[in-house]
Amino acid sequence: MEKDGLPTVELKQDLITNEWENFRYQDKLRWSRLQIIALAEVALVSGAYTPPPSVTWPMRLGLVLFLASMIFILALFAEIDGRDADSHMKRATDMEKEVGLPEYVRPPRPGGIRGTNLLQIGSVLLVLFNLAVILNVISHL
């Protein structure tokens, strides 16, 4: 596998393949967390605005606080997963350059905004919306 202490081309190709697999894993993990966030958000909004006879306002507040904190934590984990995925992609592209593979040319981004940045903006807006829901529930106590 190594020749004169240096990795062979086959070993480098295996390392590149592993980095891309790690990238895909982290990216799928991020999207899985975002799907859970969407489900939790539906539960938060429906729990906050269920008709009063079935759920009391203190119960709503507890539910909303729990779900909002869970959503916030999942959003942080999704951000970490995104950063991990980006680091695997950078390592893979750096190794591809080192081996002499042609560089992948990305298609232009609509509006020039990365998907990661859109997810960050969406997460911040979601947290702000959840704070507004919490304040609304508190105002009814």
Secondary structure, DSSP 8 states (H G I E B T S, - for coil): -EETTEE-HHHHHHHHHHHHHHHHHHHHHHHHHHHHHHHHHHHHHHHHTS-TTTS-HHHHHHHHHHHHHHHHHHHHHHHHHHHHHHHHHHHHHHHHHHHT---------GGG--HHHHHHHHHHHHHHHHHHHHHHHHHT-
